[in-house]
């Protein structure tokens, strides 16, 4: 079960690294505009906000990687903390910004968190 938990944590970290790239570097280009649904002008106007969000997603990814490379029990505790942050952020975003965030962010985080807790 530990291998599965680590794989899921790694996938959630990769997801948040990808979100960082989308929000910080590709927001005004095709992939970012496709994600947001914004036209060129709105994407330009919101780019600083998206970059800030991207930075936070990068911190989540870094924390999850830290949890993967740090020996237990600290590594497991770090994973639980950052996965909890992912789930809370996903729930908040899903209920306040876009329901798709529930499936794209909260669900993977919750699955990984459950796997880490079960692998205990």
Residue pairs with C-beta under 8 A, 6 or more apart in sequence:
1 115
1 118
1 119
2 119
4 115
4 119
5 79
5 112
5 115
5 116
5 118
5 119
6 68
8 108
8 111
8 112
8 115
8 116
9 64
9 67
9 68
9 79
9 83
9 112
9 115
9 116
10 64
10 68
11 108
11 112
12 64
12 83
12 86
12 108
12 109
12 112
13 60
13 61
13 64
13 65
13 68
14 61
15 61
15 104
15 105
15 108
16 57
16 58
16 60
16 61
16 64
16 86
17 57
17 58
17 61
19 54
19 57
19 105
20 54
20 55
20 57
20 58
20 61
21 54
22 31
22 32
22 35
22 54
23 32
23 50
23 51
23 53
23 54
23 57
24 50
24 51
24 54
24 55
24 58
25 54
26 32
27 33
27 36
27 43
27 46
27 47
27 50
27 51
27 54
28 40
28 43
28 44
28 47
32 43
32 50
33 39
33 40
33 43
36 42
36 43
36 46
36 50
38 46
56 89
60 82
60 85
60 86
60 89
63 78
63 81
63 82
63 85
64 79
64 82
64 83
64 86
66 75
66 78
66 82
67 75
67 76
67 77
67 78
67 79
67 81
67 82
68 75
68 79
69 75
70 78
76 116
76 120
79 112
79 116
80 113
80 116
80 117
83 109
83 112
83 113
83 116
84 113
86 105
86 106
86 108
86 109
86 112
86 113
87 106
87 109
87 110
87 113
89 105
89 106
90 101
90 102
90 104
90 105
90 106
90 107
90 109
90 110
91 102
91 106
93 101
93 105
93 106
94 100
94 101
94 102
94 105
94 106
95 102
